[in-house]
Amino acid sequence: MKKLINAPDAVVQDALRGMEAAHGDRLRVSYDPAFVVRVDAPVEGKVGLVSGGGSGHEPMHGGFVGPGMLDAACPGEVFTSPTPDQMEAATKAVNGGAGVLHIVKNYTGDVMNFDMAADLGRGEGIEVESVLTNDDVAVEDSLYTAGRRGVGVTVLLEKICGGAAEDRRSLADVAELGRRVNANGRSMGMALTPCITPASGDPSFELGDNEIEIGIGIHGEPGRFREETRSAAEVAERLAGPIVDDLPFNSGDRVLAFVNGMGGTPLIELYVMYGEVARLLGDRGIQIERNLIGNYITSLEMQGCSITLLRLDDEMIRYWDAPVDTPGLRWGV
Amino acid sequence: MKKLINAPDAVVQDALRGMEAAHGDRLRVSYDPAFVVRVDAPVEGKVGLVSGGGSGHEPMHGGFVGPGMLDAACPGEVFTSPTPDQMEAATKAVNGGAGVLHIVKNYTGDVMNFDMAADLGRGEGIEVESVLTNDDVAVEDSLYTAGRRGVGVTVLLEKICGGAAEDRRSLADVAELGRRVNANGRSMGMALTPCITPASGDPSFELGDNEIEIGIGIHGEPGRFREETRSAAEVAERLAGPIVDDLPFNSGDRVLAFVNGMGGTPLIELYVMYGEVARLLGDRGIQIERNLIGNYITSLEMQGCSITLLRLDDEMIRYWDAPVDTPGLRWGV
């Protein structure tokens, strides 16, 4: 295993120290329990947004903490759910009196722990709501999931709900908007290579020299099938086809098209993929109104990509376009 | 070779199509000769900034085209210099009457071709100046270079000179500022793994399972030495130590610290590295005033990183902070 780390069990803490050193003007890091929080939290009268999950998916979630997006993020160990005490502490830290929204990806551990943290928060008199993402069309149940996995839509939801919270919308409104985003978003991913978790030191799975996996999860969970390497055009069809059919997305729909790198994919390849996705959607009369291209929800050094489509309405566009000032997404400020 | 491409000889063109589809509101793509240009070029009375180089280093340079940074970028084939006709066409396209600055990384082909393009531009009555970057302290001459290689400083120089050009500074001023940035910047990189160019299909070099290379170039050119895998703290010392000693950077200096991923490195590892760099500079009394962390000058899917330090003055800080609106760097707008 070759990694730029000091020790497998120090990765998350060392990376948090790096984040604090780099972004201390905007973020504060609590180490025990571990969470990253806006330096000006709690923001009085604003709904507080908390997310979290296993580490190894950076910039998600810690890199999305800041004005216009998350108020706090709880990092677990690599590919491991954070604990309820982290989530509870983050919830208290961002409570500005307007309630707190938990944004939870559908993995069994995350769901269970955020449920517990929500109960703990309510026990302290904080109004807590939760929104679940489960946008991955690849498989119905997975290694760590009952139902569909939560993947790329999470990034878009954190941005859009972040905009709404900044606009001082109510907890009920922000939660409803988040559920609408999830309901209108679909994703699917694929891998060219596996990733290696620092703790195990071994690849999360094996792929032949000429083999790819379609429908892979962000922890290397099995996808739909393996096959020989394909052209970018064929890979785009294999991912975007099932996504379009699932919702379904129809001619005339306006969408945000998100081509996400798994962490080890060169940007030049993501642009090749985006070109293919744009062509494919154009052929079906689906209008791309906004886009996002890059490494936003990753699986360590895995090579591959995922595609997410979100059917947009005017409110989503307005909050997507709203200013955001985080390490991972920044515009308008 | 597993890549998200359609065909090795179509990668650059397909990626350009993706860029145009994604960013057509801000960029225009010319395919023959190939260059990416601001949609509003030429900007009357503004110095035009043109850069370029081999593809495979994305987002550099095409991803840095936009208000506040480059006016145009010329992509060569992967790891291959663009041709003088591309550079000449880009120079003409961005000439708003205040002259054009070429930003050239020190590689023999790039230097020769930009020289020729500058002559061609002057032949058409355009005032053309050039700034060379040669910030890599690893080796004095390299596989494709007489003198030091131009690497990470190029990104910072494009941003800072872009700010100055947007501020309607004269060609002489912008060129002088660019030379000052290069003179005050130093870089060094390392690799955990090689990369594979689409045309060759083979790794650019071989590294053992437990081996890293210190001082590597962005095309996999040999560095200073190979050794067994080290901790992030030791790697930071091996890169930042020679950088600090070379200029030298002294206690009390204010710097921009740039931790760059080579394309295949997870962001969590870049933050671990940044934490180590910050500690090391702190120990030496060097003050980090600004930072940049992520994949900005890459080598396809190579895993590894580079560190760049730039000694800042007030003018550099002012233009670094100025608004920028490109696919790769965006703030203030």
Interface residues (C-beta under 8 A of the other chain):
Chain A: K2 K3 L4 I5 N6 A7 V11 V12 D14 A15 L16 R17 G18 M19 A21 A22 S55 G56 E58 P59 G63 V78 L192 T193 D209 N210 I212 T229 S231 A232 A233 V235 G263 G264 T265 P266 L267 I268 E269 L270 Y271 V272 M273 Y274 G275 E276 A278 R279 I288 N291 I293 N295 T298 L300 E301 Q303 G304 C305 P327 R330 W331 G332 V333
Chain B: K2 K3 L4 I5 N6 A7 V11 V12 D14 A15 L16 R17 G18 M19 A21 A22 S55 G56 E58 P59 G63 V78 L192 T193 D209 N210 I212 T229 S231 A232 A233 V235 G263 G264 T265 P266 L267 I268 E269 L270 Y271 V272 M273 Y274 G275 E276 A278 R279 I288 N291 I293 N295 T298 L300 E301 Q303 G304 C305 P327 R330 W331 G332 V333
